[in-house]
Amino acid sequence: MMEEVEVIEESGPQELAEALAENLSNAVILYFKAQGHHWNVMGSDFTEFHKFFGMIYEDVLEQFDPVGENLRKLGVFAPFRLDEFMSLSPIEDVEVGSDPMAMCRRSEEHTSELQSQSTISYAVFCLKKK
């Protein structure tokens, strides 16, 4: 059961809420991409890449709940539909097949996007605190 969350403001800072929603969307998309790579990777190094992509999706999954709860603290609803995630994220849905190196390149790009968005979310939060 989710514990009661304290709402910071009835209608929280719009810019922060938008940045957090995009951050959550990027994380969800990265999760599904890594999960798909985990299932579909092929080649002589299958075992290593299979484990690698498994570590990525497990790590990213841990980010969902705190971001969603922080959106609720801002007084807005967290996105939860797949079409919402796709429309809020700049991450493109590109087919990479089963090539592990192509999968790694795409995962690195998605991870970089998620890190950049996290930095932006934090910066907006800090500016709102001033």
C-alpha positions in Angstrom: 0.0 0.0 0.0 1.3 3.5 -0.9 1.9 5.7 2.1 0.1 9.0 2.3 2.0 11.7 0.4 2.1 15.4 1.4 1.1 17.7 -1.5 3.5 20.5 -1.8 1.0 22.8 -3.6 -2.4 22.2 -5.0 -1.2 23.1 -8.5 2.6 22.6 -8.3 5.1 24.3 -10.5 4.1 23.4 -14.1 7.6 23.3 -15.4 8.8 20.8 -12.8 5.7 18.6 -13.3 6.3 18.6 -17.1 10.0 17.8 -16.7 9.2 15.0 -14.2 6.5 13.5 -16.5 9.0 13.5 -19.4 11.6 11.9 -17.1 9.1 9.2 -16.1 8.2 8.6 -19.8 11.8 8.3 -20.8 12.4 5.8 -18.0 9.4 3.7 -19.0 10.5 3.6 -22.6 14.1 2.8 -21.7 12.8 0.0 -19.4 10.8 -1.6 -22.2 13.6 -1.2 -24.7 16.1 -2.8 -22.4 13.6 -5.6 -21.6 13.1 -6.2 -25.3 16.8 -6.3 -25.9 17.2 -8.7 -23.0 14.6 -11.0 -24.7 15.8 -10.7 -28.2 19.6 -10.3 -28.2 21.4 -13.0 -30.3 25.0 -13.9 -31.0 28.0 -15.6 -29.5 28.0 -13.3 -26.5 24.3 -13.8 -25.8 24.7 -14.7 -22.1 26.7 -11.5 -21.3 24.4 -9.2 -23.2 21.3 -10.9 -21.8 22.6 -10.3 -18.3 23.7 -6.7 -19.2 20.2 -5.7 -20.5 18.6 -7.4 -17.5 20.6 -5.2 -15.2 19.6 -2.1 -17.1 15.9 -2.7 -17.0 16.0 -3.7 -13.3 17.9 -0.5 -12.5 15.5 1.7 -14.5 12.4 0.1 -13.0 13.5 1.4 -9.5 13.1 5.0 -10.8 9.4 4.8 -11.7 7.8 4.9 -8.2 9.7 7.9 -6.8 9.1 10.0 -9.9 5.4 9.2 -10.0 5.1 9.9 -6.3 6.8 13.3 -6.7 4.4 14.2 -9.4 1.5 13.5 -7.0 3.3 15.7 -4.4 3.1 18.5 -6.9 -0.6 18.0 -7.2 -0.7 16.4 -10.7 -1.4 12.9 -11.9 1.5 10.9 -13.1 1.2 9.6 -16.7 0.4 5.9 -16.8 -0.8 5.0 -20.3 1.6 3.8 -23.0 0.4 6.4 -25.5 1.1 9.1 -22.9 4.6 7.9 -22.4 5.3 7.8 -26.1 3.9 11.3 -26.6 5.8 12.8 -23.7 9.2 11.3 -24.6 11.6 12.5 -27.3 13.0 8.9 -27.5 12.3 7.5 -31.0 11.1 4.0 -31.5 13.8 2.6 -33.8 14.2 -1.0 -34.7 17.7 -2.4 -34.0 17.1 -6.1 -34.7 19.0 -8.6 -32.6 22.5 -7.1 -33.0 23.9 -6.6 -29.5 26.2 -3.7 -30.4 23.3 -1.8 -32.1 21.2 -2.5 -29.0 24.0 -1.1 -26.7 24.3 2.0 -28.8 20.6 2.7 -28.6 20.5 2.0 -24.9 23.4 4.4 -24.3 21.5 7.1 -26.3 18.4 6.5 -24.2 20.4 6.5 -21.0 22.0 9.8 -21.9 18.6 11.3 -22.7 17.3 10.1 -19.3 20.3 11.6 -17.5 19.9 14.9 -19.3 16.2 15.0 -18.4 17.0 14.2 -14.8 19.4 17.1 -14.7 16.8 19.5 -16.2 14.2 18.3 -13.7 16.6 19.0 -10.8 17.6 22.4 -12.2 13.9 23.5 -12.6 13.2 22.3 -9.0 16.2 24.3 -7.7 15.1 27.4 -9.6 11.6 27.1 -8.1 13.0 26.9 -4.6 14.7 30.3 -4.9 
